[in-house]
């Protein structure tokens, strides 16, 4: 028996938990039954975690009859979910149930409040706040938990509003009890047959035994089948979908299911899913794959990094006979067996993507959800860079449809030798960039790259199909030198003197056709958008100041030439041209008020 003499403590919820609870309880009302799936999944995870830790610490070994047990007390109006898992200390209860330490918490709250009703259910699992779904059916929740290897047990109690209380408790063994005090309008969940229906629907494939109390006896409520070990012919699409939802706490349909068994020198079973919608974690700080590793059906870890970061959206299970059950973290990183499994998994996912990419309409939803993450592989993965590049899709100046690099190359003009691209943070704005004017005049297509990773991978890829990738801002060699008269040179010199060190130089350029002036990166740097991104991220930029290209054939420049030649002060015109170029390049004028005054003054001349 475990008990302590610690006093009860009352604590407020983390700042954002209260708002989340309100959203979860009221916005997900139509899917109340998911509370059971979420709590059972948490219990299964706790048992898996204890089983894994017991491999290196025998004192944490699970009891032989370890299971998840669910009981109903109609008189007390309670549902109790009990597990033999790793359990929690008082500190664990406070950190896991009283705070949400995720950078995406605010995003979850905003997304859930704005989402359409049909889309809301999938969001709860994506953000890992499933425990709070208990408050959809309970007006008070208790958690009694004792950490494996510890003597003390504690009780966490909350009504889901102001905060929670933690006090000492008694529990004979390690594990947790989640006790739901059922609301008056949730009577249906006090019926065993209703809970059994939910468990069959959502938890049939959980490998941990689930037992539901009926007539004083705990009876099996799930098959506990290792789905990945079954033959594909014995599994329905509904079976796959249910397992996928359990695995990722999702509600959508998988976009792709990859299930196979490798035999021969290396034997393993794999069941992988590409989601239909991107989990929000994919875009957050965690860039590692969490495909689950099992050894002889026993869960080992979801931190074996079985897939590279650029495939971190793939969920699933890999089960092998070729590793020992007590495999250590160090062994996982060093064993050649796992390296060969990783290689096989990557190749199989790439093969699936290549097959599906043949149907552009069917492939588009995948690109819309995971295209940016996939492109990280062009930057990161030396071995598969070309394959990943062929699978990526891009906006371009050709039309509004996404294009592949192969399709781009097929459309290249006979005289075109390079693949041109332009980077920025908004593809629509890129369409109007002055950087495109000369290329558009020649009829050359330009890729419009607006994901953050797009600033980095082109330099790593360098070439595709023997065509060099060239930033539009660096495409100067294909244009004839601008014809410069002595008078134009005087204007350029006057503008340069007026702007001082704000620009590296002022030069005539034939790459402009519509704009009077445009910024161009100085030195070897071609990407001004990247420089802006780095500055906003607080990283120092050592790139030279940009150059200011002027268009000799534009009527404004033509009008300024004789004025400069006559010795007119070009200070105001230089500032105006520079600010116009900044605005076209996506920047704001350094001094908006002065810019407005100059525009008004010059329009009045």
C-alpha positions as CSV (number, residue, x, y, z in Angstrom):
1,X,0.0,0.0,0.0
2,X,1.2,3.5,-0.8
3,X,0.3,6.7,1.0
4,X,2.0,9.9,2.1
5,X,1.4,12.7,4.5
6,X,1.9,15.5,1.9
7,X,-0.7,18.3,2.1
8,X,-3.2,18.9,-0.7
9,X,-2.1,21.6,-3.2
10,X,-4.4,23.6,-5.4
11,X,-3.0,25.1,-8.7
12,X,-4.4,27.0,-11.6
13,X,-4.2,25.6,-15.1
14,X,-1.6,26.7,-17.4
15,X,-2.6,30.0,-19.1
16,X,-4.0,28.4,-22.3
17,X,-5.4,25.2,-20.9
18,X,-8.6,26.8,-19.7
19,X,-9.4,28.1,-23.2
20,X,-8.5,24.8,-24.7
21,X,-10.8,22.9,-22.4
22,X,-13.7,25.2,-23.3
23,X,-13.1,24.7,-27.0
24,X,-12.7,20.9,-26.7
25,X,-15.8,20.5,-24.6
26,X,-18.1,22.7,-26.6
27,X,-16.6,22.5,-30.2
28,X,-16.3,18.7,-30.2
29,X,-19.7,18.0,-28.7
30,X,-21.0,15.9,-31.6
31,X,-18.1,13.4,-31.2
32,X,-18.3,12.8,-27.5
33,X,-17.5,9.1,-27.8
34,X,-13.9,9.9,-28.7
35,X,-13.2,10.5,-25.0
36,X,-12.9,6.7,-24.5
37,X,-10.6,6.2,-27.4
38,X,-8.3,8.9,-26.2
39,X,-8.1,7.7,-22.6
40,X,-7.6,4.1,-23.7
41,X,-4.9,5.1,-26.1
42,X,-3.1,7.0,-23.2
43,X,-3.4,3.9,-21.0
44,X,-2.0,1.7,-23.7
45,X,0.9,4.1,-24.2
46,X,1.6,4.0,-20.5
47,X,1.8,0.2,-20.5
48,X,4.0,0.2,-23.6
49,X,6.3,2.7,-21.9
50,X,6.6,0.6,-18.8
51,X,7.3,-2.5,-20.8
52,X,10.1,-0.8,-22.6
53,X,11.7,0.6,-19.5
54,X,11.5,-2.8,-17.9
55,X,13.8,-4.2,-20.5
56,X,16.7,-2.4,-18.8
57,X,15.2,-2.3,-15.2
58,X,13.6,-5.5,-14.1
59,X,12.1,-3.8,-11.1
60,X,9.6,-2.1,-13.4
61,X,8.4,-5.4,-15.0
62,X,4.7,-5.5,-15.8
63,X,2.4,-7.9,-14.0
64,X,1.6,-11.0,-16.1
65,X,-2.0,-10.0,-16.3
66,X,-1.3,-6.4,-17.4
67,X,-4.3,-4.9,-19.1
68,X,-6.6,-1.9,-19.4
69,X,-9.7,-2.4,-17.3
70,X,-12.9,-0.3,-17.6
71,X,-15.6,-0.4,-15.0
72,X,-18.9,1.4,-14.6
73,X,-20.6,2.3,-11.3
74,X,-24.1,3.5,-12.3
75,X,-25.0,4.4,-8.7
76,X,-22.0,6.7,-8.3
77,X,-22.3,7.7,-12.0
78,X,-18.6,7.0,-12.6
79,X,-16.5,5.3,-15.3
80,X,-13.1,4.1,-14.2
81,X,-10.3,3.3,-16.6
82,X,-7.4,1.5,-14.9
83,X,-4.0,0.6,-16.3
84,X,-0.8,-1.1,-15.1
85,X,1.4,1.4,-16.9
86,X,4.3,3.5,-15.9
87,X,2.2,5.8,-13.7
88,X,2.9,9.4,-12.7
89,X,4.4,11.2,-9.8
90,X,2.9,14.4,-8.4
91,X,5.2,16.4,-10.6
92,X,4.2,14.4,-13.6
93,X,0.5,14.9,-12.9
94,X,1.1,18.7,-12.7
95,X,3.2,18.9,-15.9
96,X,1.2,16.4,-18.0
97,X,-2.3,17.3,-16.9
98,X,-2.1,20.9,-15.8
99,X,0.0,22.4,-18.6
100,X,0.4,22.0,-22.3
101,X,4.0,22.6,-23.1
102,X,3.7,22.8,-26.8
103,X,4.5,25.6,-29.2
104,X,1.4,24.8,-31.1
105,X,-1.1,25.2,-28.3
106,X,-2.2,28.7,-29.3
107,X,-2.4,27.5,-32.9
108,X,-4.7,24.7,-31.8
109,X,-7.0,27.0,-30.0
110,X,-7.2,29.4,-32.9
111,X,-7.6,26.6,-35.5
112,X,-10.3,24.8,-33.5
113,X,-12.3,27.9,-33.0
114,X,-12.3,28.7,-36.7
115,X,-12.6,25.2,-38.1
116,X,-15.7,24.0,-39.8
117,X,-17.7,21.6,-37.6
118,X,-16.9,18.6,-39.9
119,X,-13.1,19.3,-39.5
120,X,-13.0,19.8,-35.8
121,X,-12.8,16.1,-34.6
122,X,-9.5,15.5,-36.3
123,X,-7.8,18.4,-34.6
124,X,-7.9,17.0,-31.0
125,X,-5.6,14.1,-31.8
126,X,-3.3,16.2,-33.9
127,X,-2.5,18.5,-31.0
128,X,-2.1,15.8,-28.3
129,X,-4.8,17.1,-26.0
130,X,-6.8,14.0,-25.9
131,X,-7.0,13.7,-22.1
132,X,-9.1,16.8,-22.0
133,X,-11.8,15.1,-24.1
134,X,-12.8,13.5,-20.8
135,X,-14.5,16.7,-19.8
136,X,-17.0,16.3,-22.7
137,X,-18.8,13.6,-20.7
138,X,-17.6,14.3,-17.1
139,X,-18.1,17.3,-14.9
140,X,-15.2,16.1,-12.7
141,X,-12.2,14.0,-13.5
142,X,-9.9,12.2,-11.0
143,X,-6.6,10.6,-11.7
144,X,-5.0,8.3,-9.1
145,X,-1.5,7.4,-10.1
146,X,1.6,5.7,-8.7
147,X,4.8,5.8,-10.7
148,X,6.5,2.4,-11.2
149,X,9.4,2.1,-8.8
150,X,8.0,4.7,-6.5
151,X,6.2,4.3,-3.2
152,X,4.0,7.3,-3.2
153,X,0.7,7.7,-5.0
154,X,-1.2,10.9,-5.7
155,X,-4.7,12.0,-6.7
156,X,-5.3,14.7,-9.4
157,X,-8.8,16.2,-9.4
158,X,-10.4,18.9,-11.6
159,X,-13.7,20.1,-12.8
160,X,-12.1,21.4,-16.0
161,X,-12.6,25.0,-15.2
162,X,-10.5,27.0,-12.8
163,X,-7.7,24.6,-12.0
164,X,-6.8,21.3,-10.3
165,X,-5.9,19.8,-6.9
166,X,-3.2,17.3,-6.1
167,X,-3.2,15.4,-2.8
168,X,-1.7,12.1,-1.5
169,X,-3.6,8.9,-2.3
170,X,-3.4,5.2,-1.9
171,X,-2.8,2.7,-4.6
172,X,-1.6,-0.8,-4.1
173,X,0.4,-1.1,-7.4
174,X,2.0,1.1,-10.0
175,X,-0.3,2.5,-12.7
176,X,-3.2,4.9,-13.1
177,X,-6.9,5.1,-12.5
178,X,-8.9,7.7,-14.5
179,X,-12.3,8.3,-12.8
180,X,-14.9,10.2,-14.8
181,X,-17.9,11.6,-12.9
182,X,-20.4,11.5,-15.7
183,X,-22.6,14.4,-16.6
184,X,-26.3,14.2,-16.3
185,X,-26.7,14.4,-20.1
186,X,-24.3,11.5,-20.8
187,X,-26.2,8.6,-19.4
188,X,-25.5,6.5,-22.5
189,X,-21.9,6.1,-21.5
190,X,-22.9,4.4,-18.2
191,X,-24.2,1.4,-20.3
192,X,-21.6,-1.4,-20.9
193,X,-22.9,-2.2,-24.3
194,X,-22.4,1.4,-25.4
195,X,-18.8,1.4,-24.2
196,X,-18.2,-2.0,-25.8
197,X,-19.4,-0.6,-29.2
198,X,-17.0,2.3,-28.9
199,X,-14.1,0.0,-28.0
200,X,-14.8,-2.3,-30.9
201,X,-14.9,0.7,-33.2
202,X,-11.8,2.6,-32.0
203,X,-9.6,0.3,-30.1
204,X,-9.9,-3.2,-31.5
205,X,-6.4,-3.2,-32.8
206,X,-4.7,-2.0,-29.6
207,X,-2.3,-4.8,-28.7
208,X,-2.8,-4.3,-25.0
209,X,-5.7,-6.3,-23.6
210,X,-8.8,-4.2,-22.9
211,X,-11.3,-5.6,-20.4
212,X,-14.8,-4.3,-19.8
213,X,-16.6,-5.2,-16.6
214,X,-20.0,-6.8,-17.1
215,X,-22.0,-8.5,-14.4
216,X,-19.0,-8.4,-12.0
217,X,-16.6,-10.0,-14.5
218,X,-13.9,-8.4,-16.7
219,X,-14.4,-9.6,-20.2
220,X,-12.2,-9.0,-23.3
221,X,-13.3,-6.0,-25.3
222,X,-10.8,-6.0,-28.1
223,X,-9.0,-8.5,-30.3
224,X,-5.5,-7.1,-29.6
225,X,-4.4,-8.3,-33.1
226,X,-1.1,-7.2,-34.5
227,X,-2.6,-6.0,-37.7
228,X,0.7,-5.6,-39.4
229,X,1.4,-9.3,-39.0
230,X,-1.8,-10.3,-40.8
231,X,-2.0,-11.0,-44.5
232,X,-3.2,-8.1,-46.6
233,X,-5.9,-10.3,-48.1
234,X,-7.4,-10.7,-44.6
235,X,-7.5,-6.9,-43.8
236,X,-10.3,-4.6,-45.1
237,X,-9.8,-0.9,-45.8
238,X,-12.0,-0.2,-42.8
239,X,-9.5,-2.2,-40.6
240,X,-6.6,-0.2,-42.0
241,X,-8.4,3.1,-41.4
242,X,-9.3,2.2,-37.8
243,X,-5.8,1.2,-37.0
244,X,-4.5,4.4,-38.6
245,X,-6.8,6.5,-36.5
246,X,-5.7,4.7,-33.3
247,X,-2.0,5.0,-34.2
248,X,-2.0,8.7,-34.9
249,X,-5.1,9.8,-32.8
250,X,-6.5,11.0,-36.1
251,X,-10.0,11.1,-37.6
252,X,-9.3,11.4,-41.3
253,X,-8.7,8.7,-43.9
254,X,-5.1,7.7,-44.8
255,X,-4.0,9.0,-48.2
256,X,-1.9,6.0,-48.7
257,X,-1.4,2.6,-46.9
258,X,1.9,0.7,-47.4
259,X,1.8,-2.8,-46.0
260,X,4.4,-5.4,-46.7
261,X,6.6,-8.1,-45.2
262,X,10.3,-8.3,-46.1
263,X,11.7,-11.8,-46.2
264,X,15.2,-13.2,-46.7
265,X,18.4,-12.0,-45.1
266,X,16.4,-9.3,-43.3
267,X,12.9,-10.0,-42.1
268,X,10.4,-7.4,-40.9
269,X,6.8,-6.4,-41.3
270,X,5.9,-2.8,-41.9
271,X,2.5,-1.0,-42.0
272,X,2.9,2.6,-42.9
273,X,0.4,5.4,-43.5
274,X,0.6,8.7,-45.3
275,X,-2.1,10.9,-43.7
276,X,-4.8,12.6,-45.6
277,X,-4.2,15.8,-43.5
278,X,-1.0,17.1,-42.0
279,X,-0.7,16.7,-38.3
280,X,0.3,20.0,-36.8
281,X,3.4,18.5,-35.2
282,X,4.8,18.1,-38.7
283,X,5.3,21.8,-39.0
284,X,6.6,22.4,-35.5
285,X,10.0,22.0,-33.8
286,X,10.0,18.2,-33.7
287,X,11.5,17.2,-37.1
288,X,12.0,13.5,-36.2
289,X,10.1,10.5,-37.5
290,X,8.1,8.6,-34.9
291,X,7.3,5.4,-36.7
292,X,6.9,2.8,-33.9
293,X,9.5,0.0,-33.7
294,X,8.3,-3.4,-32.4
295,X,10.4,-6.5,-31.8
296,X,8.4,-9.7,-32.0
297,X,5.2,-7.7,-31.6
298,X,6.4,-6.0,-28.5
299,X,6.6,-2.2,-28.6
300,X,10.2,-0.9,-28.1
301,X,10.2,2.8,-29.0
302,X,8.9,5.4,-31.3
303,X,12.2,7.2,-31.3
304,X,14.3,4.8,-33.5
305,X,14.2,7.4,-36.3
306,X,13.2,4.7,-38.8
307,X,12.5,7.4,-41.4
308,X,14.3,10.6,-42.1
309,X,12.9,14.0,-41.0
310,X,11.7,14.8,-44.5
311,X,9.3,11.8,-44.2
312,X,8.3,12.5,-40.6
313,X,4.6,12.8,-41.7
314,X,4.6,9.0,-42.3
315,X,3.0,7.1,-39.4
316,X,3.1,3.4,-38.8
317,X,4.7,0.3,-37.3
318,X,7.8,-1.8,-38.1
319,X,8.1,-5.2,-36.4
320,X,11.3,-7.3,-36.7
321,X,12.5,-10.6,-35.4
322,X,16.2,-9.6,-36.0
323,X,16.7,-7.5,-32.9
324,X,16.8,-8.6,-29.2
325,X,14.0,-7.5,-27.0
326,X,16.4,-5.7,-24.6
327,X,17.8,-3.6,-27.4
328,X,19.3,-0.4,-26.0
329,X,19.1,3.2,-27.4
330,X,22.8,3.0,-28.2
331,X,22.3,-0.3,-30.1
332,X,19.5,1.2,-32.1
333,X,21.7,4.0,-33.4
334,X,24.6,1.6,-34.2
335,X,23.1,-1.6,-35.4
336,X,23.5,-2.3,-39.2
337,X,20.1,-4.2,-39.0
338,X,18.2,-1.0,-38.3
339,X,20.2,0.9,-41.0
340,X,19.1,-1.7,-43.6
341,X,15.5,-1.4,-42.4
342,X,15.7,2.4,-42.7
343,X,17.0,2.1,-46.2
344,X,14.3,-0.3,-47.2
345,X,11.5,1.9,-45.7
346,X,12.7,5.0,-47.5
347,X,12.9,3.2,-50.8
348,X,9.4,1.7,-50.4
349,X,7.9,5.1,-49.5
350,X,9.6,6.7,-52.5
351,X,8.3,3.9,-54.8
352,X,4.8,4.5,-53.5
353,X,5.0,8.2,-54.1
354,X,6.4,7.7,-57.6
355,X,3.6,5.5,-58.5
356,X,1.0,7.9,-57.2
357,X,2.6,10.9,-58.8
358,X,1.7,9.5,-62.2
359,X,-1.8,10.8,-61.6
360,X,-1.4,14.5,-60.9
361,X,-4.9,15.1,-59.8
362,X,-4.7,12.3,-57.2
363,X,-1.2,13.4,-56.2
364,X,-2.1,17.1,-55.6
365,X,-3.7,16.6,-52.2
366,X,-0.5,15.0,-50.9
367,X,1.6,17.9,-52.2
368,X,-0.7,20.5,-50.7
369,X,-0.3,18.8,-47.3
370,X,3.3,17.7,-47.3
371,X,5.1,19.2,-50.3
372,X,7.1,21.6,-48.1
373,X,8.2,18.9,-45.8
374,X,9.2,16.6,-48.7
375,X,11.4,19.3,-50.2
376,X,13.5,19.3,-47.0
377,X,14.8,16.0,-48.4
378,X,16.3,17.8,-51.4
379,X,18.4,19.8,-49.0
380,X,19.1,17.0,-46.4
381,X,19.4,13.7,-48.3
382,X,22.4,13.2,-50.6
383,X,21.4,9.7,-51.5
384,X,17.8,10.5,-52.7
385,X,18.1,14.1,-53.7
386,X,17.3,13.6,-57.4
387,X,14.4,11.3,-56.6
388,X,12.8,13.7,-54.2
389,X,13.3,16.6,-56.6
390,X,11.3,14.6,-59.2
391,X,8.5,14.2,-56.7
392,X,8.3,17.8,-55.7
393,X,5.8,20.2,-57.3
394,X,6.0,23.9,-57.8
395,X,4.1,27.0,-58.8
396,X,5.4,28.8,-61.9
397,X,4.8,31.6,-64.3
398,X,3.5,29.1,-66.9
399,X,0.0,28.7,-65.4
400,X,-1.8,28.2,-62.1
401,X,-1.3,24.5,-62.1
402,X,1.6,22.9,-60.1
403,X,4.4,21.6,-62.2
404,X,7.2,19.0,-61.8
405,X,10.8,19.7,-62.8
406,X,10.5,17.2,-65.6
407,X,7.5,19.0,-67.0
408,X,9.3,22.3,-66.7
409,X,12.3,20.9,-68.6
410,X,10.0,19.6,-71.3
411,X,8.5,23.1,-71.8
412,X,11.9,24.9,-72.0
413,X,12.5,27.1,-75.0
414,X,15.1,25.8,-77.5
415,X,17.5,28.6,-76.6
416,X,17.0,28.2,-72.9
417,X,19.8,26.4,-71.1
418,X,18.9,26.9,-67.4
419,X,16.0,26.3,-65.0
420,X,15.0,29.6,-63.5
421,X,13.5,30.2,-60.1
422,X,12.5,33.1,-57.8
423,X,12.1,32.8,-54.0
424,X,9.9,34.8,-51.7
425,X,7.2,34.4,-49.1
426,X,4.1,34.8,-51.3
427,X,3.8,33.0,-54.6
428,X,1.1,35.5,-55.8
429,X,3.3,38.5,-55.0
430,X,6.2,36.8,-56.8
431,X,4.2,36.8,-60.0
432,X,4.5,40.6,-60.2
433,X,8.2,40.8,-59.2
434,X,10.3,43.0,-61.5
435,X,12.9,40.2,-61.3
436,X,10.8,38.4,-63.8
437,X,10.4,41.1,-66.4
438,X,13.4,40.2,-68.6
439,X,12.8,36.4,-68.4
440,X,9.1,36.8,-69.1
441,X,9.9,39.0,-72.2
442,X,12.1,36.1,-73.5
443,X,9.3,33.6,-72.8
444,X,11.3,31.8,-70.2
445,X,9.3,30.0,-67.4
446,X,10.2,30.7,-63.8
447,X,9.5,28.6,-60.8
448,X,7.9,30.6,-58.0
449,X,9.1,29.2,-54.6
450,X,7.4,30.4,-51.5
451,X,8.1,27.8,-48.8
452,X,10.9,28.6,-46.3
453,X,12.9,25.5,-47.4
454,X,12.9,26.9,-50.9
455,X,15.5,29.4,-50.0
456,X,18.0,26.6,-49.4
457,X,17.5,23.5,-51.5
458,X,18.1,24.9,-55.0
459,X,21.8,25.5,-54.2
460,X,22.2,21.9,-52.9
461,X,20.4,20.4,-55.9
462,X,22.4,22.7,-58.3
463,X,21.3,20.8,-61.5
464,X,18.4,18.7,-62.7
465,X,18.3,16.8,-65.9
466,X,21.7,18.4,-66.7
467,X,20.1,21.9,-66.4
468,X,21.6,24.4,-64.0
469,X,19.2,25.9,-61.4
470,X,19.6,29.7,-61.6
471,X,18.0,32.4,-59.4
472,X,16.1,34.9,-61.5
473,X,18.1,37.7,-59.8
474,X,21.3,36.1,-61.0
475,X,20.1,35.7,-64.6
476,X,22.2,38.5,-66.1
477,X,24.4,36.8,-68.6
478,X,21.4,36.0,-70.9
479,X,20.6,39.8,-71.4
480,X,22.5,42.1,-73.7
481,X,24.4,44.8,-71.9
482,X,22.3,47.9,-71.5
483,X,23.2,50.7,-73.9
484,X,24.6,53.5,-71.8
485,X,25.1,57.0,-73.0
486,X,27.3,59.6,-71.3
487,X,24.1,61.3,-70.1
488,X,22.7,58.1,-68.6
489,X,26.0,57.5,-66.9
490,X,25.7,61.0,-65.4
491,X,22.2,60.1,-64.0
492,X,23.5,56.8,-62.5
493,X,26.4,58.6,-60.9
494,X,24.1,61.3,-59.5
495,X,21.7,58.7,-58.1
496,X,24.6,56.8,-56.6
497,X,25.9,59.9,-54.9
498,X,22.5,60.7,-53.5
499,X,21.9,57.2,-52.1
500,X,25.4,56.8,-50.7
501,X,25.9,53.5,-48.8
502,X,22.2,52.5,-49.1
503,X,23.2,50.7,-52.3
504,X,26.3,49.1,-53.6
505,X,25.9,50.7,-57.0
506,X,23.4,52.1,-59.5
507,X,23.6,50.6,-62.9
508,X,21.7,50.4,-66.2
509,X,20.1,47.1,-66.9
510,X,18.4,45.5,-69.9
511,X,16.6,42.9,-67.7
512,X,13.9,45.4,-66.8
513,X,11.0,46.0,-69.3
514,X,8.2,47.6,-67.3
515,X,9.7,48.9,-64.0
516,X,11.8,52.1,-63.8
517,X,14.1,50.5,-61.2
518,X,14.6,47.3,-59.2
519,X,16.8,46.0,-56.5
520,X,19.4,43.4,-57.3
521,X,21.6,41.5,-54.8
522,X,25.1,42.8,-54.6
523,X,28.2,40.6,-55.1
524,X,27.6,36.9,-55.7
525,X,24.4,36.8,-53.6
526,X,21.3,36.6,-55.8
527,X,18.5,36.2,-53.2
528,X,17.4,39.4,-51.5
529,X,14.3,37.6,-50.0
530,X,16.6,35.2,-48.2
531,X,18.5,38.1,-46.7
532,X,15.3,39.7,-45.5
533,X,14.2,36.3,-43.9
534,X,17.6,36.0,-42.1
535,X,17.3,39.6,-40.8
536,X,13.8,38.9,-39.4
537,X,15.1,35.8,-37.7
538,X,17.7,37.9,-35.9
539,X,20.7,36.4,-37.8
540,X,23.4,38.8,-39.0
541,X,23.7,39.3,-42.7
542,X,27.2,39.9,-44.2
543,X,25.9,40.3,-47.7
544,X,26.8,43.5,-49.5
545,X,24.3,46.2,-50.0
546,X,21.9,45.6,-52.9
547,X,22.4,47.3,-56.2
548,X,19.8,49.5,-57.9
549,X,19.2,48.6,-61.5
550,X,17.6,51.3,-63.6
551,X,15.7,50.8,-66.9
552,X,17.1,53.0,-69.6
553,X,14.0,52.6,-71.8
554,X,11.5,53.6,-69.1
555,X,10.0,57.1,-69.6
556,X,10.7,58.1,-66.0
557,X,14.4,57.3,-66.4
558,X,14.4,59.0,-69.8
559,X,12.9,62.1,-68.3
560,X,15.5,62.2,-65.5
561,X,18.5,61.9,-67.8
562,X,18.5,65.5,-69.0
563,X,17.7,66.8,-65.5
564,X,20.8,65.1,-64.1
565,X,22.9,66.2,-67.1
566,X,21.7,69.8,-66.3
567,X,23.0,69.4,-62.8
568,X,19.6,69.1,-61.0
569,X,19.7,67.7,-57.5
570,X,18.7,64.0,-57.7
571,X,18.3,63.4,-53.9
572,X,14.5,63.2,-53.9
573,X,14.3,61.2,-57.1
574,X,16.9,58.8,-55.8
575,X,15.0,58.2,-52.6
576,X,11.8,57.8,-54.5
577,X,13.2,55.2,-57.0
578,X,14.8,53.3,-54.1
579,X,11.5,53.1,-52.2
580,X,9.6,52.1,-55.3
581,X,12.1,49.3,-55.8
582,X,11.8,48.2,-52.2
583,X,8.0,48.1,-52.4
584,X,8.1,46.0,-55.6
585,X,10.5,43.7,-53.8
586,X,8.1,43.2,-50.9
587,X,9.7,45.7,-48.5
588,X,8.3,48.9,-46.9
589,X,9.9,52.3,-47.5
590,X,12.4,53.1,-44.8
591,X,10.4,56.4,-44.1
592,X,6.8,55.9,-45.2
593,X,5.9,59.5,-44.4
594,X,8.7,60.9,-46.5
595,X,7.8,58.5,-49.3
596,X,4.2,59.8,-49.3
597,X,5.3,63.4,-49.4
598,X,7.7,62.7,-52.3
599,X,5.0,61.0,-54.3
600,X,2.6,63.8,-53.7
601,X,5.2,66.4,-54.6
602,X,6.4,64.7,-57.8
603,X,2.9,64.1,-59.0
604,X,2.3,67.8,-58.7
605,X,5.3,68.7,-60.9
